[in-house]
Amino acid sequence: MANAAPQAIAVSKALDAVMRQDRGRLMAALVSRLRSFQLAEDALQEASISALVHWGREGLPHSPQGWLIRVAFRKALDQIRTERRSTERDTAMHLILEILGTDDNEAEIPDERLRLIFTCCHPALELKSRVALTLRAVCGLSTAEISRLFLDNETTMGQRLSRAKAKISSAGIAYVVPQEDQWDDRLNAVLTTTYLIFTTGYTSPQNEPRDLCGEALFLTRVLCMLRPEQAEIEGALALMLLTEARRSARVSPDGATVPPGEQDRNLWDRAKQIEGEQLLETALRRKRAGPFQVKAAISACQMSAPGPDWPQILLLYNVLLTMEPTPVVQVNHAVALAETGHLAAAQSILQSLEGSLADFQPYHAALAHVLAKANNKEGARRAYSSAIALADNESDRLFLKNQSSKIV
């Protein structure tokens, strides 16, 4: 009895490690066959509870992953027997019984995460729902963790996840990797989702228990592994690595955001920077340019020595505008114009965007920066005031206050 507590702790840690590393792969295999996110999630959760009991009593199985997936299929079978309509029940039961027809707990679990990721990131779902469902199904974050990241309450986030799963079912969204004629658009939806996960983590407080930047890098590495030699995936991973390399220098000791050109380069993660640069070079050599590759190239130019290569950055934004002619890209293009001496053109672009971006904090920050360079002190102060009021984190707010105070 004296050994029971340490053994229970050891089993719990072992289960946590398996679920942390392999939950996405297990969920992908279950969803692939059960064709139901909710059924797969419920079955895996029940299998995990059973594991705590059985592993504590009998010791760890040789293949914990194989044990979990077989028990999950049995749990799903039990639920199907009691809840499904007769035609659905017969089809699903036949499939599961076929899977369970062997006692081999060590059979290789097929890696179907690519299909799972594409399903979670389907364009029919709202972007916020895509992010939430990907974090839940592939990365294994709890509903409480996801709701905290989005500043939602847990009930609201639970309802969002339930609606996303229901829509996948009701809309008949296929659990497949898209064909070549849909590949570029669908891949862009996936990469946009993973990059939003990354940027959410990048601007989160440093004490946040879940490292979303790490989750996004993990997801993008999985995409690279499952679909190698894809330039846009390599470009997205390069962009994240180059941005992540600067993470330790992003905030000054007094808590203010520091732009890349003013950061202490000694704080940059050189290994991530090199990996990102090499990946970008590999992607560009494939001569299939896409927006994530261009954004990665811009990030690399921001890290040029001794400072940002603004002429090259401007050329890259000219290219990006042909791919993504969005107001956000136009704002960044205007900043690049201002940094290369084209102040009138920069102001003209920003003035044309005033109505559509009135509530967009980076727009006001960019306008303030450009007006200050043009020596329009009063206009710059007003724009900084608007940017400060709209800033949603203290680091950005402090940076903007510092910039405003320099106008004399």
C-alpha positions as a LaTeX table, in Angstrom:
\begin{tabular}{lrrr}
\hline
Residue & $x$ (\AA) & $y$ (\AA) & $z$ (\AA) \\
\hline
Met1 & 0.00 & 0.00 & 0.00 \\
Ala2 & 2.94 & 2.30 & 0.73 \\
Asn3 & 3.97 & 2.12 & $-2.94$ \\
Ala4 & 0.49 & 2.92 & $-4.25$ \\
Ala5 & 0.83 & 6.71 & $-4.26$ \\
Pro6 & 4.21 & 6.86 & $-6.06$ \\
Gln7 & 3.00 & 4.28 & $-8.58$ \\
Ala8 & $-0.18$ & 6.28 & $-9.26$ \\
Ile9 & 1.90 & 9.42 & $-9.79$ \\
Ala10 & 4.23 & 7.55 & $-12.16$ \\
Val11 & 1.28 & 6.18 & $-14.17$ \\
Ser12 & $-0.32$ & 9.62 & $-14.35$ \\
Lys13 & 2.93 & 11.17 & $-15.60$ \\
Ala14 & 3.36 & 8.39 & $-18.19$ \\
Leu15 & $-0.19$ & 8.89 & $-19.45$ \\
Asp16 & 0.28 & 12.67 & $-19.60$ \\
Ala17 & 3.47 & 12.19 & $-21.62$ \\
Val18 & 1.76 & 9.86 & $-24.11$ \\
Met19 & $-1.22$ & 12.17 & $-24.52$ \\
Arg20 & 1.00 & 15.23 & $-24.86$ \\
Gln21 & 3.08 & 13.62 & $-27.59$ \\
Asp22 & 0.56 & 11.44 & $-29.40$ \\
Arg23 & $-2.93$ & 12.81 & $-28.74$ \\
Gly24 & $-3.15$ & 14.38 & $-32.20$ \\
Arg25 & $-2.14$ & 11.15 & $-33.88$ \\
Leu26 & $-4.60$ & 9.11 & $-31.78$ \\
Met27 & $-7.43$ & 11.57 & $-32.43$ \\
Ala28 & $-6.67$ & 11.56 & $-36.16$ \\
Ala29 & $-6.84$ & 7.76 & $-36.31$ \\
Leu30 & $-10.10$ & 7.70 & $-34.34$ \\
Val31 & $-11.81$ & 10.49 & $-36.30$ \\
Ser32 & $-10.72$ & 8.88 & $-39.56$ \\
Arg33 & $-12.71$ & 5.74 & $-38.73$ \\
Leu34 & $-15.48$ & 7.01 & $-36.47$ \\
Arg35 & $-16.23$ & 10.08 & $-38.63$ \\
Ser36 & $-17.21$ & 12.01 & $-35.52$ \\
Phe37 & $-15.06$ & 14.47 & $-33.59$ \\
Gln38 & $-17.22$ & 14.23 & $-30.49$ \\
Leu39 & $-17.36$ & 10.43 & $-30.45$ \\
Ala40 & $-13.59$ & 10.22 & $-30.96$ \\
Glu41 & $-12.91$ & 12.74 & $-28.20$ \\
Asp42 & $-15.28$ & 11.05 & $-25.75$ \\
Ala43 & $-13.84$ & 7.61 & $-26.50$ \\
Leu44 & $-10.24$ & 8.76 & $-26.06$ \\
Gln45 & $-11.12$ & 10.49 & $-22.79$ \\
Glu46 & $-12.75$ & 7.32 & $-21.44$ \\
Ala47 & $-9.76$ & 5.25 & $-22.59$ \\
Ser48 & $-7.46$ & 7.63 & $-20.69$ \\
Ile49 & $-9.50$ & 7.17 & $-17.51$ \\
Ser50 & $-9.34$ & 3.39 & $-17.94$ \\
Ala51 & $-5.57$ & 3.62 & $-18.44$ \\
Leu52 & $-5.09$ & 5.16 & $-15.00$ \\
Val53 & $-6.80$ & 2.14 & $-13.46$ \\
His54 & $-5.39$ & $-0.66$ & $-15.62$ \\
Trp55 & $-1.84$ & 0.64 & $-15.91$ \\
Gly56 & $-1.73$ & 1.26 & $-12.16$ \\
Arg57 & $-2.75$ & $-2.34$ & $-11.54$ \\
Glu58 & $-0.93$ & $-4.15$ & $-14.37$ \\
Gly59 & 1.92 & $-1.80$ & $-15.24$ \\
Leu60 & 2.52 & 0.10 & $-18.46$ \\
Pro61 & 1.72 & $-1.84$ & $-21.65$ \\
His62 & 4.50 & $-2.33$ & $-24.18$ \\
Ser63 & 2.71 & 0.08 & $-26.52$ \\
Pro64 & 0.67 & 2.62 & $-24.53$ \\
Gln65 & $-0.52$ & 4.23 & $-27.78$ \\
Gly66 & $-1.78$ & 0.91 & $-29.16$ \\
Trp67 & $-3.50$ & 0.13 & $-25.84$ \\
Leu68 & $-5.22$ & 3.53 & $-25.78$ \\
Ile69 & $-6.53$ & 3.38 & $-29.32$ \\
Arg70 & $-7.91$ & $-0.13$ & $-28.98$ \\
Val71 & $-9.67$ & 0.71 & $-25.71$ \\
Ala72 & $-10.95$ & 3.94 & $-27.29$ \\
Phe73 & $-12.48$ & 1.95 & $-30.14$ \\
Arg74 & $-14.15$ & $-0.35$ & $-27.59$ \\
Lys75 & $-15.54$ & 2.65 & $-25.71$ \\
Ala76 & $-16.83$ & 4.07 & $-29.00$ \\
Leu77 & $-18.42$ & 0.72 & $-29.81$ \\
Asp78 & $-20.25$ & 0.75 & $-26.47$ \\
Gln79 & $-21.58$ & 4.24 & $-27.15$ \\
Ile80 & $-22.63$ & 3.39 & $-30.72$ \\
Arg81 & $-24.55$ & 0.35 & $-29.52$ \\
Thr82 & $-26.70$ & 2.47 & $-27.24$ \\
Glu83 & $-27.02$ & 5.81 & $-29.07$ \\
Arg84 & $-26.86$ & 5.46 & $-32.86$ \\
Arg85 & $-29.66$ & 4.75 & $-35.32$ \\
Ser86 & $-29.76$ & 1.19 & $-36.61$ \\
Thr87 & $-28.20$ & 1.84 & $-40.04$ \\
Glu88 & $-25.40$ & 4.02 & $-38.61$ \\
Arg89 & $-24.91$ & 1.55 & $-35.79$ \\
Asp90 & $-24.52$ & $-1.47$ & $-38.05$ \\
Thr91 & $-22.02$ & 0.25 & $-40.33$ \\
Ala92 & $-19.94$ & 1.70 & $-37.50$ \\
Met93 & $-20.00$ & $-1.50$ & $-35.46$ \\
His94 & $-18.85$ & $-3.54$ & $-38.44$ \\
Leu95 & $-15.92$ & $-1.19$ & $-38.98$ \\
Ile96 & $-14.85$ & $-1.14$ & $-35.34$ \\
Leu97 & $-15.21$ & $-4.89$ & $-34.91$ \\
Glu98 & $-13.02$ & $-5.29$ & $-37.98$ \\
Ile99 & $-10.39$ & $-3.03$ & $-36.38$ \\
Leu100 & $-10.62$ & $-4.95$ & $-33.11$ \\
Gly101 & $-10.45$ & $-8.29$ & $-34.88$ \\
Thr102 & $-6.79$ & $-8.64$ & $-33.95$ \\
Asp103 & $-5.29$ & $-8.64$ & $-30.47$ \\
Asp104 & $-2.21$ & $-6.80$ & $-31.69$ \\
Asn105 & $-1.82$ & $-3.81$ & $-29.37$ \\
Glu106 & 1.45 & $-2.90$ & $-31.07$ \\
Ala107 & 0.09 & $-2.40$ & $-34.58$ \\
Glu108 & 1.36 & 0.77 & $-36.23$ \\
Ile109 & $-1.07$ & 3.64 & $-35.81$ \\
Pro110 & $-1.40$ & 5.37 & $-39.19$ \\
Asp111 & $-0.44$ & 9.03 & $-39.09$ \\
Glu112 & $-3.56$ & 10.78 & $-40.32$ \\
Arg113 & $-2.89$ & 14.15 & $-38.68$ \\
Leu114 & $-2.71$ & 15.90 & $-42.05$ \\
Arg115 & $-6.36$ & 15.00 & $-42.70$ \\
Leu116 & $-7.29$ & 16.05 & $-39.17$ \\
Ile117 & $-5.56$ & 19.42 & $-39.51$ \\
Phe118 & $-7.20$ & 20.15 & $-42.87$ \\
Thr119 & $-10.60$ & 19.25 & $-41.45$ \\
Cys120 & $-10.15$ & 21.46 & $-38.37$ \\
Cys121 & $-9.03$ & 24.34 & $-40.61$ \\
His122 & $-11.77$ & 24.05 & $-43.23$ \\
Pro123 & $-12.73$ & 27.48 & $-44.68$ \\
Ala124 & $-16.41$ & 26.77 & $-43.90$ \\
Leu125 & $-15.56$ & 27.32 & $-40.22$ \\
Glu126 & $-14.94$ & 30.75 & $-38.71$ \\
Leu127 & $-11.26$ & 31.50 & $-38.21$ \\
Lys128 & $-11.61$ & 31.62 & $-34.42$ \\
Ser129 & $-13.39$ & 28.25 & $-34.49$ \\
Arg130 & $-10.64$ & 26.79 & $-36.68$ \\
Val131 & $-8.00$ & 27.88 & $-34.19$ \\
Ala132 & $-9.96$ & 26.58 & $-31.21$ \\
Leu133 & $-10.75$ & 23.21 & $-32.81$ \\
Thr134 & $-7.14$ & 22.72 & $-33.95$ \\
Leu135 & $-5.84$ & 23.49 & $-30.47$ \\
Arg136 & $-8.36$ & 21.08 & $-28.95$ \\
Ala137 & $-8.24$ & 18.16 & $-31.39$ \\
Val138 & $-4.62$ & 18.22 & $-32.57$ \\
Cys139 & $-2.71$ & 19.87 & $-29.73$ \\
Gly140 & $-4.85$ & 18.61 & $-26.87$ \\
Leu141 & $-5.46$ & 21.90 & $-25.05$ \\
Ser142 & $-8.42$ & 21.81 & $-22.71$ \\
Thr143 & $-11.49$ & 23.96 & $-23.29$ \\
Ala144 & $-10.52$ & 25.98 & $-20.20$ \\
Glu145 & $-7.02$ & 26.65 & $-21.59$ \\
Ile146 & $-8.39$ & 27.75 & $-24.98$ \\
Ser147 & $-11.03$ & 30.00 & $-23.42$ \\
Arg148 & $-8.37$ & 31.72 & $-21.31$ \\
Leu149 & $-6.24$ & 32.40 & $-24.38$ \\
Phe150 & $-9.21$ & 33.99 & $-26.16$ \\
Leu151 & $-10.40$ & 35.81 & $-23.03$ \\
Asp152 & $-13.73$ & 33.96 & $-23.31$ \\
Asn153 & $-15.52$ & 32.11 & $-20.55$ \\
Glu154 & $-15.28$ & 28.33 & $-20.65$ \\
Thr155 & $-18.98$ & 27.78 & $-21.40$ \\
Thr156 & $-18.84$ & 30.10 & $-24.43$ \\
Met157 & $-15.75$ & 28.37 & $-25.79$ \\
Gly158 & $-17.30$ & 24.95 & $-25.19$ \\
Gln159 & $-20.32$ & 26.03 & $-27.23$ \\
Arg160 & $-18.06$ & 27.32 & $-30.02$ \\
Leu161 & $-16.23$ & 23.98 & $-30.18$ \\
Ser162 & $-19.52$ & 22.07 & $-30.19$ \\
Arg163 & $-20.87$ & 24.19 & $-33.05$ \\
Ala164 & $-17.68$ & 23.66 & $-35.06$ \\
Lys165 & $-17.89$ & 19.88 & $-34.65$ \\
Ala166 & $-21.59$ & 19.91 & $-35.52$ \\
Lys167 & $-20.96$ & 21.98 & $-38.64$ \\
Ile168 & $-18.32$ & 19.53 & $-39.86$ \\
Ser169 & $-20.93$ & 16.79 & $-39.56$ \\
Ser170 & $-23.98$ & 18.66 & $-40.89$ \\
Ala171 & $-22.14$ & 20.29 & $-43.81$ \\
Gly172 & $-20.65$ & 16.97 & $-44.84$ \\
Ile173 & $-17.10$ & 18.31 & $-44.65$ \\
Ala174 & $-14.93$ & 15.48 & $-45.93$ \\
Tyr175 & $-12.17$ & 14.14 & $-43.72$ \\
Val176 & $-9.61$ & 14.21 & $-46.52$ \\
Val177 & $-6.49$ & 15.94 & $-47.74$ \\
Pro178 & $-7.65$ & 18.27 & $-50.55$ \\
Gln179 & $-6.98$ & 17.51 & $-54.19$ \\
Glu180 & $-4.43$ & 19.50 & $-56.19$ \\
Asp181 & $-7.05$ & 21.89 & $-57.62$ \\
Gln182 & $-8.00$ & 22.94 & $-54.07$ \\
Trp183 & $-4.59$ & 22.54 & $-52.46$ \\
Asp184 & $-3.31$ & 26.14 & $-52.51$ \\
Asp185 & $-6.49$ & 27.70 & $-51.09$ \\
Arg186 & $-6.96$ & 25.02 & $-48.43$ \\
Leu187 & $-3.28$ & 25.09 & $-47.47$ \\
Asn188 & $-3.45$ & 28.85 & $-47.04$ \\
Ala189 & $-6.40$ & 28.38 & $-44.63$ \\
Val190 & $-4.35$ & 25.87 & $-42.62$ \\
Leu191 & $-1.24$ & 28.08 & $-42.51$ \\
Thr192 & $-3.30$ & 31.15 & $-41.62$ \\
Thr193 & $-4.76$ & 29.19 & $-38.70$ \\
Thr194 & $-1.39$ & 27.96 & $-37.43$ \\
Tyr195 & 0.13 & 31.41 & $-37.80$ \\
Leu196 & $-2.71$ & 32.96 & $-35.79$ \\
Ile197 & $-1.99$ & 30.39 & $-33.07$ \\
Phe198 & 1.65 & 31.52 & $-33.21$ \\
Thr199 & 0.92 & 35.25 & $-33.04$ \\
Thr200 & $-1.55$ & 34.72 & $-30.19$ \\
Gly201 & 1.22 & 33.01 & $-28.25$ \\
Tyr202 & 3.83 & 35.59 & $-29.25$ \\
Thr203 & 1.84 & 38.41 & $-27.69$ \\
Ser204 & 0.64 & 36.43 & $-24.66$ \\
Pro205 & 2.03 & 37.14 & $-21.17$ \\
Gln206 & 5.29 & 35.34 & $-20.46$ \\
Asn207 & 3.73 & 33.42 & $-17.57$ \\
Glu208 & 1.11 & 31.77 & $-19.84$ \\
Pro209 & 1.26 & 28.02 & $-18.95$ \\
Arg210 & 0.76 & 26.80 & $-22.55$ \\
Asp211 & 3.36 & 27.90 & $-25.11$ \\
Leu212 & 1.24 & 28.58 & $-28.19$ \\
Cys213 & 4.31 & 29.54 & $-30.22$ \\
Gly214 & 5.64 & 26.06 & $-29.51$ \\
Glu215 & 2.29 & 24.51 & $-30.46$ \\
Ala216 & 2.26 & 26.41 & $-33.78$ \\
Leu217 & 5.84 & 25.43 & $-34.55$ \\
Phe218 & 4.97 & 21.80 & $-33.73$ \\
Leu219 & 1.94 & 21.88 & $-36.05$ \\
Thr220 & 3.92 & 23.42 & $-38.90$ \\
Arg221 & 6.75 & 20.91 & $-38.46$ \\
Val222 & 4.13 & 18.13 & $-38.65$ \\
Leu223 & 2.89 & 19.64 & $-41.92$ \\
Cys224 & 6.47 & 19.75 & $-43.24$ \\
Met225 & 6.99 & 16.12 & $-42.28$ \\
Leu226 & 3.70 & 14.86 & $-43.71$ \\
Arg227 & 3.85 & 16.95 & $-46.88$ \\
Pro228 & 7.56 & 17.58 & $-47.61$ \\
Glu229 & 8.98 & 19.91 & $-50.26$ \\
Gln230 & 6.02 & 22.31 & $-50.06$ \\
Ala231 & 7.44 & 25.81 & $-50.39$ \\
Glu232 & 4.63 & 27.63 & $-48.58$ \\
Ile233 & 4.78 & 25.30 & $-45.57$ \\
Glu234 & 8.54 & 25.84 & $-45.43$ \\
Gly235 & 7.96 & 29.59 & $-45.75$ \\
Ala236 & 5.44 & 29.61 & $-42.89$ \\
Leu237 & 7.81 & 27.64 & $-40.67$ \\
Ala238 & 10.66 & 30.00 & $-41.60$ \\
Leu239 & 8.51 & 33.02 & $-40.71$ \\
Met240 & 7.66 & 31.56 & $-37.30$ \\
Leu241 & 11.27 & 30.60 & $-36.57$ \\
Leu242 & 12.64 & 34.02 & $-37.52$ \\
Thr243 & 9.99 & 35.74 & $-35.40$ \\
Glu244 & 10.52 & 33.33 & $-32.50$ \\
Ala245 & 14.27 & 33.97 & $-32.69$ \\
Arg246 & 13.60 & 37.58 & $-31.62$ \\
Arg247 & 11.20 & 36.71 & $-28.83$ \\
Ser248 & 13.56 & 37.30 & $-25.91$ \\
Ala249 & 14.37 & 40.79 & $-27.23$ \\
Arg250 & 10.76 & 41.77 & $-27.99$ \\
Val251 & 10.18 & 43.54 & $-24.66$ \\
Ser252 & 12.62 & 45.93 & $-22.97$ \\
Pro253 & 13.57 & 45.65 & $-19.26$ \\
Asp254 & 11.04 & 48.40 & $-18.49$ \\
Gly255 & 8.26 & 46.40 & $-20.20$ \\
Ala256 & 7.91 & 48.27 & $-23.50$ \\
Thr257 & 7.69 & 46.59 & $-26.91$ \\
Val258 & 10.93 & 46.93 & $-28.90$ \\
Pro259 & 10.80 & 47.00 & $-32.75$ \\
Pro260 & 13.17 & 44.54 & $-34.51$ \\
Gly261 & 15.49 & 47.32 & $-35.68$ \\
Glu262 & 16.06 & 48.51 & $-32.10$ \\
Gln263 & 16.38 & 45.12 & $-30.40$ \\
Asp264 & 19.47 & 43.81 & $-28.63$ \\
Arg265 & 20.74 & 41.27 & $-31.18$ \\
Asn266 & 22.68 & 39.46 & $-28.47$ \\
Leu267 & 19.32 & 38.28 & $-27.15$ \\
Trp268 & 18.26 & 36.69 & $-30.43$ \\
Asp269 & 18.19 & 32.90 & $-30.67$ \\
Arg270 & 20.88 & 32.34 & $-33.27$ \\
Ala271 & 19.99 & 28.67 & $-33.88$ \\
Lys272 & 16.36 & 29.51 & $-34.73$ \\
Gln273 & 17.49 & 32.43 & $-36.91$ \\
Ile274 & 19.85 & 30.18 & $-38.91$ \\
Glu275 & 17.23 & 27.44 & $-39.27$ \\
Gly276 & 14.66 & 29.99 & $-40.43$ \\
Glu277 & 17.03 & 31.55 & $-42.97$ \\
Gln278 & 18.00 & 28.15 & $-44.37$ \\
Leu279 & 14.37 & 27.05 & $-44.65$ \\
Leu280 & 13.49 & 30.29 & $-46.43$ \\
Glu281 & 16.33 & 29.79 & $-48.89$ \\
Thr282 & 15.17 & 26.23 & $-49.55$ \\
Ala283 & 11.58 & 27.40 & $-50.11$ \\
Leu284 & 12.54 & 30.21 & $-52.48$ \\
Arg285 & 14.68 & 27.87 & $-54.58$ \\
Arg286 & 11.53 & 25.90 & $-55.40$ \\
Lys287 & 10.31 & 28.96 & $-57.39$ \\
Arg288 & 6.73 & 28.68 & $-56.14$ \\
Ala289 & 6.48 & 31.97 & $-54.30$ \\
Gly290 & 3.58 & 32.51 & $-51.93$ \\
Pro291 & 2.60 & 35.05 & $-49.26$ \\
Phe292 & 4.17 & 33.21 & $-46.34$ \\
Gln293 & 7.51 & 33.02 & $-48.13$ \\
Val294 & 7.36 & 36.77 & $-48.84$ \\
Lys295 & 6.49 & 37.51 & $-45.20$ \\
Ala296 & 9.39 & 35.33 & $-44.08$ \\
Ala297 & 11.71 & 37.23 & $-46.43$ \\
Ile298 & 10.47 & 40.52 & $-44.92$ \\
Ser299 & 11.17 & 39.15 & $-41.44$ \\
Ala300 & 14.68 & 38.14 & $-42.54$ \\
Cys301 & 15.28 & 41.65 & $-43.95$ \\
Gln302 & 14.19 & 43.15 & $-40.63$ \\
Met303 & 17.07 & 41.18 & $-39.07$ \\
Ser304 & 19.70 & 42.35 & $-41.57$ \\
Ala305 & 22.92 & 43.79 & $-40.13$ \\
Pro306 & 23.45 & 46.48 & $-39.05$ \\
Gly307 & 19.71 & 47.28 & $-39.32$ \\
Pro308 & 16.55 & 46.56 & $-41.32$ \\
Asp309 & 17.03 & 46.57 & $-45.11$ \\
Trp310 & 14.16 & 48.95 & $-45.86$ \\
Pro311 & 14.65 & 49.21 & $-49.65$ \\
Gln312 & 14.40 & 45.41 & $-49.92$ \\
Ile313 & 11.47 & 45.34 & $-47.49$ \\
Leu314 & 9.65 & 47.88 & $-49.68$ \\
Leu315 & 10.20 & 45.71 & $-52.78$ \\
Leu316 & 8.88 & 42.68 & $-50.91$ \\
Tyr317 & 5.75 & 44.56 & $-49.80$ \\
Asn318 & 5.18 & 45.53 & $-53.43$ \\
Val319 & 5.15 & 41.81 & $-54.22$ \\
Leu320 & 2.99 & 40.91 & $-51.22$ \\
Leu321 & 0.38 & 43.47 & $-52.28$ \\
Thr322 & $-0.15$ & 41.52 & $-55.51$ \\
Met323 & $-0.85$ & 38.39 & $-53.42$ \\
Glu324 & $-2.72$ & 39.88 & $-50.46$ \\
Pro325 & $-4.05$ & 43.38 & $-51.32$ \\
Thr326 & $-5.48$ & 43.79 & $-47.82$ \\
Pro327 & $-5.66$ & 46.98 & $-45.73$ \\
Val328 & $-3.21$ & 45.48 & $-43.20$ \\
Val329 & $-0.60$ & 44.86 & $-45.89$ \\
Gln330 & $-1.22$ & 48.37 & $-47.22$ \\
Val331 & $-0.46$ & 49.82 & $-43.78$ \\
Asn332 & 2.85 & 47.98 & $-43.62$ \\
His333 & 3.61 & 48.99 & $-47.20$ \\
Ala334 & 3.07 & 52.63 & $-46.20$ \\
Val335 & 5.55 & 52.28 & $-43.32$ \\
Ala336 & 8.14 & 50.84 & $-45.71$ \\
Leu337 & 7.54 & 53.76 & $-48.07$ \\
Ala338 & 8.08 & 56.22 & $-45.24$ \\
Glu339 & 11.28 & 54.49 & $-44.12$ \\
Thr340 & 12.67 & 54.82 & $-47.64$ \\
Gly341 & 11.85 & 58.53 & $-47.88$ \\
His342 & 8.51 & 58.38 & $-49.74$ \\
Leu343 & 6.57 & 60.29 & $-47.07$ \\
Ala344 & 3.91 & 61.81 & $-49.32$ \\
Ala345 & 3.03 & 58.43 & $-50.82$ \\
Ala346 & 2.92 & 56.85 & $-47.35$ \\
Gln347 & 0.58 & 59.54 & $-46.01$ \\
Ser348 & $-1.67$ & 59.25 & $-49.05$ \\
Ile349 & $-2.10$ & 55.50 & $-48.54$ \\
Leu350 & $-2.81$ & 55.87 & $-44.82$ \\
Gln351 & $-5.32$ & 58.66 & $-45.37$ \\
Ser352 & $-7.21$ & 56.46 & $-47.84$ \\
Leu353 & $-7.49$ & 53.74 & $-45.17$ \\
Glu354 & $-8.75$ & 55.97 & $-42.37$ \\
Gly355 & $-12.39$ & 54.95 & $-42.63$ \\
Ser356 & $-11.88$ & 51.19 & $-42.90$ \\
Leu357 & $-9.25$ & 50.92 & $-40.14$ \\
Ala358 & $-10.58$ & 53.38 & $-37.56$ \\
Asp359 & $-10.56$ & 50.70 & $-34.83$ \\
Phe360 & $-7.29$ & 49.02 & $-35.88$ \\
Gln361 & $-4.54$ & 50.00 & $-33.42$ \\
Pro362 & $-1.53$ & 49.31 & $-35.74$ \\
Tyr363 & $-3.03$ & 51.70 & $-38.30$ \\
His364 & $-2.95$ & 54.60 & $-35.83$ \\
Ala365 & 0.56 & 53.63 & $-34.68$ \\
Ala366 & 1.77 & 53.59 & $-38.29$ \\
Leu367 & 0.07 & 56.91 & $-39.03$ \\
Ala368 & 1.68 & 58.48 & $-35.96$ \\
His369 & 5.11 & 57.21 & $-37.00$ \\
Val370 & 4.74 & 58.54 & $-40.55$ \\
Leu371 & 3.38 & 61.92 & $-39.42$ \\
Ala372 & 6.23 & 62.29 & $-36.93$ \\
Lys373 & 8.75 & 61.63 & $-39.72$ \\
Ala374 & 6.97 & 64.29 & $-41.78$ \\
Asn375 & 7.30 & 66.70 & $-38.83$ \\
Asn376 & 3.52 & 66.95 & $-38.40$ \\
Lys377 & 3.81 & 67.02 & $-34.63$ \\
Glu378 & 0.19 & 67.73 & $-33.75$ \\
Gly379 & $-1.14$ & 65.07 & $-36.11$ \\
Ala380 & 1.40 & 62.57 & $-34.78$ \\
Arg381 & 0.36 & 63.24 & $-31.17$ \\
Arg382 & $-3.32$ & 62.74 & $-32.03$ \\
Ala383 & $-2.56$ & 59.49 & $-33.83$ \\
Tyr384 & $-0.43$ & 58.22 & $-30.94$ \\
Ser385 & $-3.24$ & 59.06 & $-28.55$ \\
Ser386 & $-5.66$ & 56.97 & $-30.64$ \\
Ala387 & $-3.17$ & 54.10 & $-30.85$ \\
Ile388 & $-2.58$ & 54.16 & $-27.07$ \\
Ala389 & $-6.33$ & 54.05 & $-26.41$ \\
Leu390 & $-6.74$ & 51.03 & $-28.70$ \\
Ala391 & $-3.67$ & 49.07 & $-27.51$ \\
Asp392 & $-4.70$ & 45.77 & $-25.93$ \\
Asn393 & $-1.48$ & 45.02 & $-24.02$ \\
Glu394 & 0.66 & 47.05 & $-21.68$ \\
Ser395 & 3.92 & 46.52 & $-23.60$ \\
Asp396 & 2.54 & 48.11 & $-26.76$ \\
Arg397 & 0.91 & 50.86 & $-24.76$ \\
Leu398 & 4.19 & 51.75 & $-23.03$ \\
Phe399 & 6.09 & 51.74 & $-26.35$ \\
Leu400 & 3.56 & 54.11 & $-27.91$ \\
Lys401 & 3.68 & 56.44 & $-24.90$ \\
Asn402 & 7.48 & 56.52 & $-25.16$ \\
Gln403 & 7.29 & 57.34 & $-28.87$ \\
Ser404 & 4.73 & 60.08 & $-28.28$ \\
Ser405 & 6.87 & 61.65 & $-25.55$ \\
Lys406 & 9.75 & 62.06 & $-28.04$ \\
Ile407 & 7.73 & 64.54 & $-30.11$ \\
Val408 & 8.83 & 67.98 & $-28.98$ \\
\hline
\end{tabular}
